[in-house]
Amino acid sequence: MPHVLIVDDDANTREALKEIVVAEGFTVTGASDIREAQSMLALRRPDVLLADICLPDGSGMDIVKDLEEREKILVVLVTGHASVDTAIDALRMGAADYLTKPINFKRLNALLARVPRAIGAKADLDNLRSELERTGWFGSMLGSSPPMQVVYRHIEKVAPTEATVLLLGESGSGKEVAAQTIHQYSARRKHPFVAVNCGAISPNLIESEIFGHEKGSFTGADRQHKGYFERANGGTLFLDEITEMPLELQVKLLRVLETGSFMRIGSSQQIDTDVRIIAASNRDPEKAVEDGKLRLDLYHRLNVFPLMLPPLRERGQDITLLAQHFLGEMNRASGRHTSFSEAAIEEMKTSRWPGNVRELRNHVQRAYILYDDVIESVAPVAHAGTVVAEKPAGAISVPIGMPLNEVDRRLIFATLDVCGGVKKRAADMLGISLKTLYNRLEEYAQSPEQEAPISAFPDAEVSRQSTAG
């Protein structure tokens, strides 16, 4: 049977906590100060340590510092003076969570109910390091560069806890994948992970989507609808682009985070919810507060454990690792066996890549379409929608939104014209193999969608002239 050690100098608080812990099926002992707690720890290692931060002979955090086999104990600190700094300090020292006085017993019950799974999650985290060294994978995240190692260390600390996490980073840097990994190695991993992009939902619908509504509560509400908080109950709710949430809804979100309950639109009945919040933004949250896009009180509530995701350009060798992964996915989907040339791999190692992981995948996919057996280059190219004020000699212009295959077609034909129809020279200029160029020209010859230069198909010149005559 799991065992809990409660350390609090207030006898009434100790007894109240003991009753709750025993009711949840734990054995329990109590201590009034650090000295007494250390004596009990020497006699029996608890599965859970529930300790007040302010004790007569020091801080509850001092107990955590001195713990042997700290990773095997679920530590929960209790404080009457909660602050973001206190919470982060506690988490960095190995605490799984913290509770504020007066203690929310509903939250404590939910935490205790997950203790066996939380211990299992810590065991899973122990295996992550060896997996990272072998394959470069850390949960759902791929990469082993120094900046990502920092991210992983923080995830190892925060995943088993109940702390709210605020993920920051540029668009496409992998915030949702990081949120999935935190959930995957948390005590909630057997419950739902629900992702919501606050900027992608109409302001008129977002409250209904998050909290749900009752039938007939507004025009078009022809049935009861369960919102994201209900669907994520017991699990993790990922609120992406949190700064895009309307301010009036931020007030209601803050209320849910503080009370653990909400009401559907059109209902007066309170619904209890037990979710862990992970929020994300590609904006600077403090600037968003200054600009009136994010409430200060909600920011403080979400910013318990901020975690910055590095941009791709700072991840070094991860670029090649990610590109190989994307290429492998494409090969498996199409049955091909395309690979990168040594030159392409070297190019990826030395280039300073624009954009992020999402853009890298697009570059790999474009190269996958352009080349056949061996990809010679994955270099970023100008967007098809680039507007050129004056068209210099040897340049082509294309309209915004033109499909990439048509952009490739025009570029190939224009390059052949510049090269006087010499295909070897054109292939060198385009950075593709001669075989790839011949394959593309054969495709265009079979289904010409526009007039191609005669130099592209010299064998067809006679037949074209005779047809004209």
Secondary structure, DSSP 8 states (H G I E B T S, - for coil): --EEEEE-S-HHHHHHHHHHHHHTT-EEEEESSHHHHHHHHHH---SEEEEESEETTEEHHHHHHH-TTGGGSEEEEEESS--HHHHHHHHHTT-SEEEESS--HHHHHHHHHTHHHHHHHHHHHHHHHHHHHHHSEETTEE--SHHHHHHHHHHHHHTTS---EEEE--TTSSHHHHHHHHHHTSTTTTS-EEEEETTSS-TTTHHHHHH-B-TTSSTT--S-B--HHHHTTTSEEEEETGGGS-HHHHHHHHHHHHHSEE--BT----EE---EEEEEESS-HHHHHHTTSS-HHHHHHHTTEEEE---GGG-TTHHHHHHHHHHHHHHHHHT---EE-HHHHHHHHH----S-HHHHHHHHHHHHHH-SSEE--------TT---SS--TT-----TT--HHHHHHHHHHHHHHHTTT-HHHHHHHHTS-HHHHHHHHHHHHHS-SS---GGG-GGGHHHHHHHH-
